[in-house]
């Protein structure tokens, strides 16, 4: 087949396939144009999920008739200073958005430049441009996009439901609004305003947190940690949620580079690495980070949608972000999210009684496994009340030494040989003793390893454990790596392992169980020699050791042990969550408890 030159209309439709993926893509391009035009207020209306109508109105610089006519031509832009693509200071610069949209929809643009006497309007219908006409409007620009993809009906088959498309538009608006807190935004579905954000005063760290709260929720505001760091010509600031504040997907991790909201894989992976084992597997932290990089150090021209970036020095960016986040998370100490307490209080409230007309079977159900049948037991006949499994009565430690003025308070009792009940000046604290001690041992092991090696203790009687041949061979092959972790193992026949020394921090641990878990970890390593163990699975192995060396649920603690555990938690970073990312304690404010009893 002979080579031929494609007609302009077909070129525009092909470009539209790259730039205009869905209605949210149109909203993104048009709102970015308004931001680049210096708008202080941007109002967006989207009906039918954006497929029927998208209207974007702004109070920016506007355009005169000549510029308006050029705006719908391909590769015509006012956003490039000369021919230098290495110094991009605007959100848009390709000059593809408007002609691409006009190629697949009915596009209308009305604009009036600042100081001009009148406005002008132009329409593009499926790629066909109409002449300019005079119009009436105040300074700024209004763009209407109707019947999106009517000119390419095949694309309509790939659109999701109206609700899904509307949600994507809302997410796009939130990301742009978060990136530009000094601009007022409004989003309407044609019947009501679904999002309204007033402009914030200058000063990200002082004022923009309020906008973040509107977008990420009040939980984020309560549990946001300030992040700020500078390295050379790069800087980052913003807020990161506590590790115990996480969500099932990464939609609430907002990343902005030079004012551009992005979904960059490098940055997303870096954030995940910074949180590490502080967040459970399959969960994602909440944060809003603003990265400033010299324009020549980042390429925003990698993808037509401009949501992916390429950094000249990705390792420097990664180092800056990880350092800033870990410093913020470490400074939080043992702190855990306040929403855990609210969730616990809500679970204490019994569900309302069934309606009288519902019949005797309406409320018969099995106890919820998450409430342990508390509501049913509360209505059962009274039985003799047993004593707590452990309490602090008779303790030789005075209140002055373990007083309620400590952050986690003074231990008062141990329930079910599992939970420590502590009292502060204004709250009750419930601690999961195994989860808390597991984190403490884990952090000590990491510090010891980083300081030159983990101290070992020799077993008086070496312990022999039997395994299948492959597991035993894997443990023996990794013996040098395990010795650096404080565990000395040797072969004891083809299917047995003898342990002669264990890490001193583990105490009397379950050696057989520890070896079984380490054998499973080695099976997932890159090679049979265990060389990948230290480099790639060190945290996992140390976490496994900590789990076997920590105080188990079901062990009765003395008052001194309980208070010592609380004090260690207060001194240890990240102790608000265990090695698997679950919370180690919850705090119930006395004021909230009093409300449960109608005392407030």
C-alpha positions as CSV (number, residue, x, y, z in Angstrom):
1,X,0.0,0.0,0.0
2,X,1.4,3.4,-0.9
3,X,2.2,6.0,1.7
4,X,-0.3,8.9,1.9
5,X,-0.6,12.1,3.9
6,X,-3.4,11.8,6.4
7,X,-6.1,14.6,6.2
8,X,-6.1,17.1,9.1
9,X,-9.5,15.9,10.4
10,X,-8.3,12.3,10.7
11,X,-5.1,13.5,12.4
12,X,-7.1,15.4,15.0
13,X,-9.2,12.3,15.7
14,X,-6.1,10.2,16.1
15,X,-4.7,12.8,18.5
16,X,-8.0,12.8,20.4
17,X,-7.6,9.1,21.0
18,X,-4.4,9.9,22.9
19,X,-5.4,13.2,24.7
20,X,-9.1,12.7,25.2
21,X,-9.4,9.3,26.8
22,X,-12.7,10.0,28.7
23,X,-14.7,13.0,29.9
24,X,-12.4,13.4,32.9
25,X,-9.5,14.0,30.4
26,X,-11.5,16.9,28.8
27,X,-12.1,18.4,32.2
28,X,-8.4,18.1,33.0
29,X,-7.3,19.8,29.8
30,X,-9.8,22.6,30.1
31,X,-9.2,23.3,33.8
32,X,-5.4,23.3,33.2
33,X,-5.9,25.9,30.4
34,X,-7.8,28.1,32.9
35,X,-5.1,27.7,35.5
36,X,-2.4,28.7,32.9
37,X,-4.6,31.7,32.0
38,X,-4.2,33.0,35.6
39,X,-7.8,32.3,36.7
40,X,-8.7,32.9,40.4
41,X,-12.0,31.0,40.1
42,X,-12.9,28.1,37.9
43,X,-16.5,26.7,37.7
44,X,-17.1,23.3,36.0
45,X,-20.5,21.8,35.0
46,X,-20.7,18.2,33.8
47,X,-23.9,16.4,33.0
48,X,-24.5,12.9,31.9
49,X,-21.1,11.9,33.3
50,X,-19.6,14.6,31.0
51,X,-20.7,12.9,27.8
52,X,-23.7,15.3,27.4
53,X,-22.1,18.5,28.5
54,X,-18.9,19.8,30.0
55,X,-18.7,23.6,30.7
56,X,-15.6,25.2,32.1
57,X,-15.8,29.0,33.0
58,X,-12.9,31.0,34.4
59,X,-12.0,34.6,35.2
60,X,-8.5,34.4,33.6
61,X,-6.7,36.5,31.1
62,X,-9.1,35.6,28.2
63,X,-8.3,35.7,24.5
64,X,-8.8,38.2,21.7
65,X,-10.4,37.3,18.4
66,X,-7.1,36.5,16.7
67,X,-5.9,34.2,19.5
68,X,-9.3,32.6,19.7
69,X,-9.1,31.6,16.0
70,X,-5.7,30.1,16.5
71,X,-6.6,28.3,19.7
72,X,-8.5,25.6,17.8
73,X,-5.6,24.9,15.4
74,X,-3.3,22.0,16.0
75,X,0.0,22.8,17.7
76,X,-0.9,26.4,18.3
77,X,0.0,27.5,21.9
78,X,0.8,30.5,24.0
79,X,2.5,28.5,26.7
80,X,6.0,28.0,25.2
81,X,8.6,30.6,25.5
82,X,10.6,30.1,22.3
83,X,11.5,26.5,21.3
84,X,12.9,25.3,24.6
85,X,11.1,22.1,25.7
86,X,13.4,21.6,28.7
87,X,12.0,24.6,30.6
88,X,8.2,24.0,30.9
89,X,6.5,26.3,33.4
90,X,2.9,25.7,32.4
91,X,0.5,22.8,32.7
92,X,-0.2,22.6,29.0
93,X,2.1,23.3,26.0
94,X,1.4,20.9,23.2
95,X,-1.5,22.8,21.6
96,X,-3.4,19.6,21.0
97,X,-6.3,19.6,23.5
98,X,-8.8,22.0,21.9
99,X,-8.5,20.8,18.3
100,X,-8.6,17.2,19.5
101,X,-11.8,17.8,21.6
102,X,-13.3,19.7,18.6
103,X,-12.6,16.7,16.4
104,X,-14.8,14.3,18.4
105,X,-17.4,16.6,19.9
106,X,-19.3,19.9,19.5
107,X,-17.0,22.5,20.9
108,X,-17.8,26.2,21.7
109,X,-15.4,28.8,23.1
110,X,-16.4,32.2,24.2
111,X,-13.7,34.5,25.5
112,X,-12.9,38.2,26.3
113,X,-9.4,39.4,26.9
114,X,-8.7,41.6,29.9
115,X,-9.4,45.2,28.9
116,X,-11.2,44.3,25.7
117,X,-14.5,46.0,24.8
118,X,-16.3,42.8,23.7
119,X,-16.0,39.0,23.6
120,X,-15.9,36.6,20.6
121,X,-17.0,33.1,20.1
122,X,-16.0,30.2,17.9
123,X,-17.5,26.7,17.4
124,X,-15.9,23.5,16.1
125,X,-18.4,20.7,15.3
126,X,-16.8,17.3,14.6
127,X,-13.7,19.0,13.3
128,X,-15.6,21.6,11.2
129,X,-14.7,25.1,12.2
130,X,-17.2,28.0,12.0
131,X,-16.3,31.7,11.6
132,X,-15.8,33.9,14.6
133,X,-18.8,35.8,15.9
134,X,-19.1,38.6,18.5
135,X,-20.5,37.6,21.9
136,X,-21.3,39.0,25.3
137,X,-19.3,37.9,28.4
138,X,-17.2,39.3,31.1
139,X,-13.4,38.9,31.1
140,X,-12.3,35.4,31.0
141,X,-13.2,32.2,29.0
142,X,-16.0,29.8,28.9
143,X,-15.7,26.5,27.0
144,X,-18.6,24.2,26.3
145,X,-18.2,20.6,25.1
146,X,-21.4,18.8,24.0
147,X,-22.0,15.3,22.9
148,X,-18.5,14.1,23.5
149,X,-17.4,11.3,21.1
150,X,-20.5,11.7,18.9
151,X,-18.1,11.9,15.9
152,X,-16.4,8.6,17.0
153,X,-19.3,6.4,18.2
154,X,-16.9,3.4,18.6
155,X,-15.3,5.3,21.6
156,X,-18.6,5.5,23.4
157,X,-18.7,1.7,23.8
158,X,-15.6,2.0,26.0
159,X,-17.1,4.5,28.4
160,X,-18.2,3.4,31.8
161,X,-21.4,4.2,33.6
162,X,-22.5,7.8,34.1
163,X,-21.7,7.5,37.8
164,X,-18.2,6.1,37.2
165,X,-17.4,8.9,34.7
166,X,-18.8,11.5,37.1
167,X,-16.6,10.1,39.8
168,X,-13.5,10.3,37.6
169,X,-14.3,13.9,36.8
170,X,-14.7,14.7,40.6
171,X,-11.3,13.0,41.2
172,X,-9.6,15.1,38.5
173,X,-11.1,18.2,40.0
174,X,-9.9,17.3,43.5
175,X,-6.4,16.7,42.3
176,X,-6.2,20.0,40.5
177,X,-7.8,21.8,43.4
178,X,-5.3,20.3,45.8
179,X,-2.4,21.3,43.6
180,X,-3.6,24.9,43.4
181,X,-5.1,25.9,46.8
182,X,-5.0,29.6,45.9
183,X,-7.7,29.1,43.3
184,X,-11.4,28.7,44.0
185,X,-13.1,25.7,42.4
186,X,-16.7,24.5,41.9
187,X,-18.1,21.4,40.3
188,X,-21.8,21.0,39.4
189,X,-23.8,18.1,37.8
190,X,-26.3,20.6,36.3
191,X,-28.7,20.2,39.2
192,X,-26.6,20.8,42.3
193,X,-23.1,21.8,43.2
194,X,-21.2,18.7,44.3
195,X,-17.9,20.3,45.2
196,X,-17.2,23.9,46.2
197,X,-13.7,25.0,47.4
198,X,-12.9,28.6,48.3
199,X,-9.4,30.0,47.6
200,X,-6.9,29.5,50.5
201,X,-4.6,32.3,51.6
202,X,-1.0,32.0,50.6
203,X,1.1,29.5,52.7
204,X,0.8,25.8,52.0
205,X,1.6,24.5,55.5
206,X,-0.5,27.1,57.3
207,X,-3.7,27.3,55.3
208,X,-3.9,24.6,52.6
209,X,-4.4,21.8,55.2
210,X,-8.0,23.0,55.4
211,X,-8.5,22.3,51.7
212,X,-6.8,18.9,52.1
213,X,-9.4,18.2,54.8
214,X,-12.2,18.9,52.4
215,X,-10.7,16.5,49.9
216,X,-9.2,13.8,52.0
217,X,-11.6,14.0,55.0
218,X,-11.4,15.2,58.6
219,X,-9.6,12.0,59.6
220,X,-6.6,13.2,57.6
221,X,-6.5,16.6,59.2
222,X,-6.5,15.0,62.7
223,X,-3.7,12.6,61.8
224,X,-1.6,14.6,59.3
225,X,2.1,14.8,59.9
226,X,3.9,17.8,58.4
227,X,6.5,16.9,55.8
228,X,9.3,19.3,54.7
229,X,12.8,18.8,53.3
230,X,15.2,20.5,51.0
231,X,18.1,18.8,49.1
232,X,20.0,21.0,46.7
233,X,17.7,22.5,44.2
234,X,14.8,20.2,45.1
235,X,12.3,20.5,47.9
236,X,9.2,18.7,49.2
237,X,6.5,19.8,51.6
238,X,3.0,18.7,52.5
239,X,1.4,16.3,54.9
240,X,1.5,12.5,55.3
241,X,-1.1,10.5,57.2
242,X,-0.1,8.3,60.2
243,X,0.6,4.7,59.2
244,X,-2.5,3.5,60.9
245,X,-4.6,5.8,58.6
246,X,-4.7,3.8,55.4
247,X,-7.1,3.0,52.6
248,X,-7.7,0.0,50.3
249,X,-6.4,1.8,47.2
250,X,-4.0,4.6,46.3
251,X,-6.6,7.1,45.2
252,X,-6.0,9.2,48.3
253,X,-2.3,9.6,47.8
254,X,-2.0,13.0,46.1
255,X,1.3,13.8,44.5
256,X,2.1,17.2,42.9
257,X,5.2,18.1,41.0
258,X,5.8,21.8,40.1
259,X,2.0,22.4,40.4
260,X,1.2,19.4,38.2
261,X,-0.9,16.5,39.8
262,X,0.7,13.3,38.7
263,X,0.4,9.5,39.0
264,X,4.1,8.8,38.6
265,X,5.2,5.2,39.3
266,X,8.6,6.3,40.7
267,X,7.0,8.6,43.2
268,X,4.2,6.2,44.1
269,X,6.7,3.3,44.7
270,X,9.0,5.6,46.7
271,X,6.1,6.6,49.0
272,X,5.3,2.9,49.5
273,X,8.9,2.2,50.3
274,X,9.1,5.0,52.8
275,X,6.1,3.6,54.7
276,X,7.5,0.1,54.4
277,X,6.0,-2.4,56.9
278,X,4.2,0.4,58.8
279,X,1.2,-0.1,56.4
280,X,-0.5,-3.5,56.0
281,X,0.0,-5.3,52.7
282,X,-2.6,-4.3,50.2
283,X,-3.3,-1.0,52.0
284,X,-2.2,2.5,51.0
285,X,-1.3,5.6,53.0
286,X,-3.0,8.9,52.7
287,X,-0.9,11.9,51.9
288,X,-0.6,15.1,49.9
289,X,3.0,15.9,48.9
290,X,4.2,18.9,46.8
291,X,7.6,18.4,45.1
292,X,9.4,21.3,43.6
293,X,12.1,20.5,41.0
294,X,13.9,22.8,38.5
295,X,12.0,22.5,35.2
296,X,15.1,21.3,33.4
297,X,15.4,18.4,35.8
298,X,12.1,16.8,34.9
299,X,10.6,15.8,31.6
300,X,6.8,16.3,31.5
301,X,6.6,15.4,27.8
302,X,6.7,11.6,28.3
303,X,3.0,10.9,27.9
304,X,0.2,12.8,26.1
305,X,-1.8,13.0,29.3
306,X,1.2,14.5,31.1
307,X,0.5,12.5,34.3
308,X,3.8,10.5,34.1
309,X,7.2,12.1,34.5
310,X,10.8,11.3,33.9
311,X,13.4,12.8,36.3
312,X,17.0,13.4,35.2
313,X,18.2,12.2,38.6
314,X,15.5,9.8,39.9
315,X,17.7,8.5,42.8
316,X,18.0,12.1,44.2
317,X,14.2,12.4,44.1
318,X,13.7,9.0,45.7
319,X,16.2,9.9,48.4
320,X,14.6,13.2,49.2
321,X,11.1,11.8,49.5
322,X,12.1,8.7,51.5
323,X,14.2,10.8,53.9
324,X,11.4,13.4,54.4
325,X,8.7,10.9,55.0
326,X,10.7,8.7,57.3
327,X,11.7,11.7,59.4
328,X,8.0,12.8,59.7
329,X,6.9,9.3,60.5
330,X,9.7,8.8,63.0
331,X,8.9,12.1,64.8
332,X,5.3,10.8,65.3
333,X,6.7,8.2,67.8
334,X,4.0,5.9,69.2
335,X,1.1,8.0,67.9
336,X,-1.8,6.1,66.3
337,X,-4.7,7.5,64.4
338,X,-7.6,9.0,66.4
339,X,-10.2,7.4,64.1
340,X,-9.5,4.0,65.7
341,X,-10.9,5.3,69.0
342,X,-14.1,6.6,67.2
343,X,-14.5,3.2,65.5
344,X,-14.1,1.4,68.8
345,X,-16.7,3.6,70.4
346,X,-19.2,3.0,67.6
347,X,-18.8,-0.7,67.9
348,X,-19.7,-0.5,71.6
349,X,-23.1,1.0,70.8
350,X,-25.7,-1.7,70.4
351,X,-27.9,-1.6,67.3
352,X,-31.3,-0.1,67.7
353,X,-34.2,-2.4,68.6
354,X,-36.2,-4.1,65.8
355,X,-39.5,-2.6,64.7
356,X,-42.5,-4.1,66.5
357,X,-44.1,-5.2,63.3
358,X,-41.0,-7.1,62.1
359,X,-41.9,-10.2,63.9
360,X,-40.0,-12.3,66.5
361,X,-37.6,-13.7,63.9
362,X,-36.5,-10.2,62.6
363,X,-33.7,-9.7,65.1
364,X,-32.4,-13.3,65.5
365,X,-28.9,-13.5,64.1
366,X,-25.6,-14.9,65.1
367,X,-23.3,-12.7,67.1
368,X,-21.0,-10.6,64.9
369,X,-17.4,-12.1,65.1
370,X,-16.2,-8.5,65.3
371,X,-18.1,-7.7,68.4
372,X,-17.6,-11.1,70.1
373,X,-21.3,-11.3,70.9
374,X,-21.1,-8.4,73.5
375,X,-24.7,-7.3,72.8
376,X,-26.1,-10.8,73.4
377,X,-24.0,-11.4,76.5
378,X,-25.1,-8.0,77.9
379,X,-28.7,-9.3,77.9
380,X,-27.9,-12.7,79.4
381,X,-28.6,-13.6,83.1
382,X,-25.9,-12.2,85.4
383,X,-23.1,-14.6,86.3
384,X,-20.4,-14.2,88.9
385,X,-17.9,-11.6,87.8
386,X,-14.4,-12.9,87.6
387,X,-11.3,-10.8,88.5
388,X,-9.2,-9.3,85.7
389,X,-6.5,-11.7,84.6
390,X,-3.9,-9.3,85.9
391,X,-4.1,-6.0,87.8
392,X,-1.8,-3.5,89.5
393,X,-3.1,-3.9,93.0
394,X,-0.3,-4.7,95.4
395,X,2.2,-3.2,93.1
396,X,5.3,-1.7,94.8
397,X,5.5,1.0,92.1
398,X,4.0,4.2,93.3
399,X,1.8,6.5,91.1
400,X,4.5,9.0,91.1
401,X,6.7,6.5,89.2
402,X,4.1,5.3,86.7
403,X,1.6,8.1,86.8
404,X,-1.2,8.9,84.5
405,X,0.7,11.9,83.0
406,X,2.6,9.6,80.7
407,X,1.4,9.6,77.1
408,X,0.2,6.0,77.4
409,X,-0.7,6.3,81.1
410,X,-0.3,3.9,84.0
411,X,-1.2,0.2,83.7
412,X,-4.3,-0.6,85.7
413,X,-5.2,-4.2,84.6
414,X,-4.7,-7.0,82.1
415,X,-7.7,-8.5,80.5
416,X,-7.9,-12.0,79.0
417,X,-4.1,-12.2,79.4
418,X,-3.9,-10.3,76.2
419,X,-4.9,-6.6,76.6
420,X,-3.3,-4.1,79.0
421,X,-5.7,-1.4,80.3
422,X,-4.0,1.8,81.1
423,X,-5.2,5.2,82.5
424,X,-4.1,8.7,81.5
425,X,-5.4,12.0,82.9
426,X,-8.2,12.1,80.3
427,X,-8.5,8.7,78.6
428,X,-8.3,4.9,78.8
429,X,-5.7,3.2,76.7
430,X,-6.1,-0.5,75.6
431,X,-2.9,-2.1,74.4
432,X,-2.5,-5.4,72.5
433,X,0.5,-6.7,74.4
434,X,1.7,-9.1,71.7
435,X,1.4,-6.6,68.8
436,X,3.1,-3.9,70.8
437,X,6.0,-6.0,72.0
438,X,6.5,-7.4,68.5
439,X,7.1,-3.9,67.2
440,X,9.5,-3.2,70.0
441,X,11.6,-6.3,69.5
442,X,11.6,-5.7,65.7
443,X,12.9,-2.1,66.1
444,X,15.6,-3.3,68.5
445,X,16.7,-6.0,66.1
446,X,16.9,-3.5,63.3
447,X,19.0,-1.1,65.4
448,X,21.3,-4.0,66.5
449,X,21.8,-5.2,63.0
450,X,22.5,-1.6,61.8
451,X,25.0,-1.1,64.6
452,X,27.3,-4.0,63.6
453,X,25.4,-7.2,64.3
454,X,22.8,-8.8,66.5
455,X,24.1,-10.1,69.9
456,X,23.7,-13.8,70.3
457,X,23.1,-16.1,73.2
458,X,24.3,-19.7,73.3
459,X,21.7,-22.4,74.1
460,X,22.6,-24.5,77.1
461,X,21.2,-27.5,75.2
462,X,21.3,-27.1,71.4
463,X,17.9,-27.6,69.9
464,X,17.4,-30.1,67.0
465,X,14.4,-29.7,64.6
466,X,13.4,-31.9,61.7
467,X,12.3,-30.6,58.3
468,X,11.9,-31.9,54.8
469,X,15.0,-32.1,52.8
470,X,14.5,-29.0,50.8
471,X,13.8,-26.8,53.8
472,X,16.7,-28.1,55.7
473,X,19.1,-27.6,52.7
474,X,17.8,-24.0,52.3
475,X,18.5,-23.2,56.0
476,X,22.0,-24.7,55.8
477,X,22.8,-22.8,52.6
478,X,21.8,-19.5,54.3
479,X,23.6,-20.3,57.5
480,X,26.2,-17.4,57.0
481,X,23.4,-14.9,56.4
482,X,21.4,-16.2,59.4
483,X,24.5,-16.0,61.6
484,X,24.8,-12.3,60.8
485,X,21.2,-12.1,62.1
486,X,22.2,-13.8,65.3
487,X,21.0,-17.3,64.5
488,X,23.6,-20.1,64.3
489,X,22.4,-23.2,62.6
490,X,24.1,-26.4,61.4
491,X,23.1,-29.5,59.5
492,X,22.2,-32.4,61.7
493,X,21.7,-35.1,59.1
494,X,19.9,-34.7,55.8
495,X,16.6,-33.7,57.2
496,X,17.4,-32.0,60.5
497,X,18.8,-28.7,61.8
498,X,20.6,-28.0,65.0
499,X,20.4,-24.5,66.5
500,X,23.3,-23.5,68.8
501,X,22.8,-19.8,69.2
502,X,19.8,-17.4,68.9
503,X,19.5,-13.6,69.0
504,X,19.7,-12.5,72.6
505,X,16.7,-10.2,72.2
506,X,14.4,-13.1,71.5
507,X,14.7,-14.8,74.9
508,X,13.0,-18.2,75.1
509,X,11.5,-18.2,71.7
510,X,9.8,-21.0,69.7
511,X,12.9,-22.1,67.8
512,X,11.1,-24.7,65.7
513,X,8.4,-22.3,64.6
514,X,11.0,-19.6,63.9
515,X,13.0,-22.0,61.6
516,X,9.8,-23.0,59.8
517,X,8.9,-19.4,59.0
518,X,12.5,-18.6,57.9
519,X,12.5,-21.6,55.6
520,X,9.4,-20.3,54.0
521,X,11.0,-16.9,53.6
522,X,14.1,-18.5,52.0
523,X,11.9,-20.4,49.6
524,X,10.7,-17.0,48.3
525,X,14.2,-15.6,48.0
526,X,15.8,-15.1,44.6
527,X,18.3,-18.0,44.8
528,X,19.0,-21.0,46.9
529,X,22.1,-19.5,48.5
530,X,20.1,-17.0,50.5
531,X,22.1,-14.0,49.1
532,X,18.8,-12.3,48.3
533,X,17.7,-12.7,51.9
534,X,19.6,-9.8,53.5
535,X,19.2,-7.4,50.5
536,X,15.6,-7.9,49.7
537,X,13.9,-9.7,52.6
538,X,15.8,-8.4,55.7
539,X,12.8,-6.6,57.2
540,X,10.6,-9.6,56.6
541,X,13.1,-11.9,58.3
542,X,13.7,-9.6,61.3
543,X,9.9,-9.2,61.6
544,X,9.5,-13.0,61.7
545,X,12.1,-13.2,64.4
546,X,10.4,-10.4,66.4
547,X,7.1,-12.2,66.2
548,X,8.6,-15.4,67.7
549,X,10.5,-13.4,70.4
550,X,7.7,-11.2,71.6
551,X,5.3,-11.5,74.5
552,X,2.5,-13.8,73.5
553,X,-1.2,-13.2,73.9
554,X,-2.2,-15.4,76.8
555,X,0.7,-14.6,79.1
556,X,0.0,-12.9,82.4
557,X,2.2,-9.9,83.0
558,X,3.2,-8.3,86.3
559,X,2.4,-4.6,86.9
560,X,6.1,-3.8,86.4
561,X,6.1,-5.6,83.1
562,X,3.0,-3.8,81.9
563,X,4.3,-0.4,82.8
564,X,7.7,-1.2,81.3
565,X,6.0,-2.1,78.0
566,X,4.1,1.2,78.0
567,X,7.3,3.2,78.6
568,X,9.1,1.3,75.9
569,X,6.3,2.1,73.4
570,X,6.6,5.8,74.2
571,X,10.3,5.7,73.5
572,X,10.2,3.7,70.3
573,X,9.3,5.1,66.9
574,X,6.5,3.5,64.9
575,X,5.2,1.6,68.0
576,X,1.7,2.7,67.2
577,X,1.5,-0.2,64.7
578,X,2.8,-3.8,64.8
579,X,5.1,-5.3,62.1
580,X,2.0,-6.1,60.0
581,X,0.7,-2.5,60.0
582,X,-2.1,-3.2,62.5
583,X,-2.6,-0.8,65.5
584,X,-1.0,-1.7,68.8
585,X,-3.3,0.3,71.0
586,X,-6.5,2.5,71.0
587,X,-7.2,5.5,73.2
588,X,-10.7,6.1,74.4
589,X,-11.2,9.7,75.7
590,X,-13.1,9.9,78.9
591,X,-15.4,12.5,77.4
592,X,-16.5,10.0,74.7
593,X,-17.0,7.3,77.3
594,X,-19.1,9.7,79.4
595,X,-21.3,10.3,76.3
596,X,-22.0,6.6,76.1
597,X,-23.5,6.8,79.6
598,X,-25.4,10.0,78.8
599,X,-23.2,11.9,81.3
600,X,-22.5,14.6,78.7
